[in-house]
Amino acid sequence: MQIRLHKNARTTPATRAEIAASDEPITVLADRYGITWQTAHKWRYRDSVYDRSHTAHNLQTTLTPAQELIVVELRKMLLLTIDDLLAVTREFLCPAVSRSGLGRCLDRHNVGNIDELRAAPPKPSHKPFHSYNPGYLHVDIKYLPQMKDETTRRYLFVAIDRATRWVYVAIKNSKSAGNARRFLKSLHSACPIKIKKILTDNGKEFTDRLFASRERKATGNHEFDLLCTELGIEHRLTKPRTPQTNGMVERFNGRISDVLKSHHFRSSEELAQTLLRYVHLYNHQLPQSALKSRSPVQTMKDWFKTHPELFHKRPYNGPGCDSY
């Protein structure tokens, strides 16, 4: 048994055992060990050589056990503060009860914290995405770490199809409107699906709608919007300050962040090749729970078998990453 003695303790379990085993008078033992005769008498006739608990064996309470049960139930049912509960207790149960005594009573019965008794508000459930046919893509941009052989950082343009989770990415030197337009053009060429809708945030590379104002609408003259119109794609924007609307692509960006954290890249080319391999692995081999344990490409092929009209070409096993 591990014990912790006070730094000024005069006795130890060993000396206490010697006192208990000795037949010498109490006063002699007290003088020998430098303790009072009361202490020597205590350890002479005690069965154990260890200290007992200092917790009181009998609680000095004003309330009877039955009254305590009533107080606890009032606390749980009515969620009364301690002052309100004190007034009720003094009026109907025990006029002599003190506030501190009532507080100790509540603590003993684990109802001292009123906030823990209140029902927690239900957490908002994460609603799944509505069921869509292939052709609704989420688009976003992710910052890439700057490598030693680079003078400026690069940006990863990411697009993911809502129905098949198929991903297409491209690395650009800047997140300009021109690069956003070029990304959309290459996406339209690489994606076997007929792209019907695209969802982006309110970045200036995607729209000329003012982010801070809900009154200002997109003019349609932005070069990204012009290409969408040319390709017959509906361009949708997320509401200001609601990044969760574009959460599907944000979750994939989280996967990219994990890849970046778990690898040490010696050059920008090595980083790009790693992302290319990961995107190819993601599209072709990684099963997705949302796709019933199928990969995005397998899901795309299944859609092609039943709805070939949604595609402008047969799904192929090509890579999904371009470097700029």
N, C-alpha and C positions, 0 to 999 in steps of 0.2 A: 504493500500500500504506500503510495507516495504522499508524503505530508510536507507542509510548509510551516516551519517554526518561525515565530516572531524573533526579530533580531536580538531582543532583550530577554528571551525566554531563559529561565534558570534550569529548566528540566528538559530532558529528551525522553523518547520512549525507552531508551536503555536505562537511564537513571530512575525513571518511574518504575520500571520492572524491578530494579534493585530495592527500591523503597518497599514495594509490595511483598518482596520475598524476605525482607529483613525482619528479625525478631527484636531489634533494638527499640528503645523508647522513641516516641515521636519527637521529643525535643532534641535528642541526640542526632537523629536523621536530619532535622531541620538545620541544626548547626553545621552538620557535615556538608550539606549541599547548598547552604546559603539561602534557604527559603524559610517562609513562615511556617509555624507548626500547623496552621490550618491547611496549607498546601500539602505538607507532608502527610497530614491525616487524610486528605482527599485521595491521594494516590496510594496510600496504604490499604485502603478498603475498597478501591474501585476495581471492577473486574477487567477493564480494558486500560491500556496505556495510551490510548489516542484521545484527542480532544473530542468532545461531543459538539453537536450542532448548536449554534447560538440562536437558532430560530425558536421563538417562544412556543412552548407546548400548548398553552392555552391563550387564545386570542382574547384580548380585552375589548369586546365590542358592545356597543349600546343596543344594536338591533338583535333580535332573536333570529334563529335560522329561518323561521317562517316569514318574518318581516323582510329578511334579506331576499328571499325568493320573490316576494311581491315587488320589491324595489327593482330587482333584475328584470322581471317581466315588464314592468312599466317602462324601463329603459329601452328594452328591445321593441316593444309594441308602439310606443308613442315617440320614441327618439327624443326624450326630454333632455335638455341641457342639465348640468349638475345643479345649477341654481334653481331651475324650475323643479327638478326632482327633489331638491332639499326642501322647498316650500311645501310640496305635496306630502313628503314623508313626515315633516313636523306637524302638519295639519291633521293627518289621518292615521299615522302609524306610531311615531315616537317623537314627542316634542323635544327630547333631550339630545337627539342626534346632532353631531357636528358636521360641518362641511368636509373637513379632512377625513373624518371617520367614514362618511358616505363615499368619498372618493376611493378610499382603500377597499371598501366593500365592492365597489364596481370593478376595481382592478383585480381583486381575487377571483371574480367570476368572469374575467376576460371581456368585460363590456365597458372598459374605461374609455376607449377611443370611440367617440360617437360616429366619426367619419367611416370607420370600418363596418359599422352596423347599417349604414345607408346602402341601399341597393345600388350597385355600380351601374352606370348607364350602359346600355347595350352598345357593343362595339359595332361600328358600321361594317357591314359585310361587303367584301369585295365582289362586286357583281361581275360575272364573266362577260366576255365580249359576246355580242349578239352573233348568231350564226350568219355568216356571209359566204357567198360564193367567192371563189378565187378572183382576184382583180382589184381588191381594196388594199392598198399598200400604205404603211406608215413609214415616214422618212424623217431622219434626224441626222445631226452632226455630232461627232465626238472628237475631243481634243486628243492628240497623240503626243507622247513625250518626245522632246527634242533630243536627237542623237548627237554624238560627238562630231559626226561628219556633216551636220546640218547647221546652217546659219539661222534658220527660222523653224518654227514648229509646223507640223502638218496636221491635216484634218481628215477624219474618216467619215465619209458620207455613207449612211446605212439606210437600206430599205428592206422592209420585211412584209410579206404578204399575210394578211390577217387569217385567211382560211388554211393555208398550207404551211405557214411559218417559213417559207422559202426566203432566203436572205441574199441580198446583193450589196456589195460594198465597193467603194472606190476611194483611193487616197488622193487628196488634193493639197496643193500648197497654200491655199487660202480658202476661206468660206465666203467667197464672193458670189454675187448673183450669176455671173458668167459661169463659174464652176458648178453652181447648182443646176443651171440649165444644161451644161454638158453632162452632168451626172444623170439627169433625167433622160437625156437622149440615149446615153449608153445603157441605162436601165431598160428603156423601152425596147432596145435592140436585143438585149440579153435575156429578158424575161419571156418565157414561152407563153405566159398568160396574157390575155388582152387586158391591159390596165384600164380600169374604169374610173377609179377614184384614188386620190392621193391625199393623205393627211400629214400636214407639217405644222410646226410651231409658227410663231409670228416674227421669226428672225428676218432681218432685212434682205437676206440672201434668197428668201422665199416669197416675200410679199412687201408691198408698200403700205399696208395698213399700219397705222400707228399703234404700237403695243399698249401704251398707257391710256389710250382713249378708245372707248367702245363705240363712239359715234362715227369715227372714221372707218370707212369700209375700203376694202381693196378696190383699186381703180380698174384692174384687169389689164393695165398697160405694163406691168412688171414683166421682165423677159421670161421669168419662170412661168407666169400665168399665160403669156403668149404662146409658149411652147405647149403647155397643157391644152390650150384651145386648139392648137394645130394638130395635136395627137388625139383629140377627142377625149381628154381626161378631165374629170371634175376635180378641182383643187379645193380642198377643205382646210380650214385653219382651226387650231385649237382655241378655246376661249382663253383670254389673258389670265395668267397666273394659275393655270390648271394643267401642270405637266403630267398629271396622272391620266389625262385623256390620251396622251401618246405613250402610255405605259408599256405597250408591247415592245416597241423599239427600245425604250429605256431599259427594259429587262435584258434585252440582248446586249445592249451596251455594257450592262453589268457583267455579262459573260466575257466581253472583250477586256474589261478592266481586270478580271481575274487572270486572264491570259497574260496581260502586260505585267502584272505583279509577280507572276510565277516564273518569268523568264528574264534572263539577262541578255540584252541585245548589244552586239558590238557595232552595228551599223544600221542605217535606215533601211538598207536593202534586206538585211536579215529580219528586221521587224516586219517589213511588208510581206516577205515570204512566209513568215510564221502566221500572220493573219490570213494569208491566202490558204494555207493548209488547214487552219482551224475552220474557216468558213466552208471549205469543201467537206471537211469532216462533219460539220454541223448539218449541212444540207443532205448529205448522202448516208451517213452512218449513225448519227446520234438519234435514238428514239425519243419522242416527245410524249409526255403524259397527256397533253391536250390533243394529241393526234392518235390516241389509243396505241401508244408504243410503236408508232411508225416514224420513219424519218420524213423530213419535208419533201424530198424528191419522190419517195414512194407514195406519199399522199397526193402529190401533184399528178403522178402517173395514174393513180386510182381515179382522180377527178377527170383525167383525160379520157379514160375508158367510158365513163358514164356521161360526161358533158364535154364532148370535143369542141362544141361551139364556143366555149369560154377561152379557147386557145387559138393562137395564130400560128403555132408550130408545135411539134411533138416535144415533150420535155426531154432534155438531153443531159448527159453526165459531164457537163463542162464546169470549169471553175467559176466562182462567183466573186472574184476580186480583181480589180484592175488597179494599176499604179499609174500615176500621172507624172 
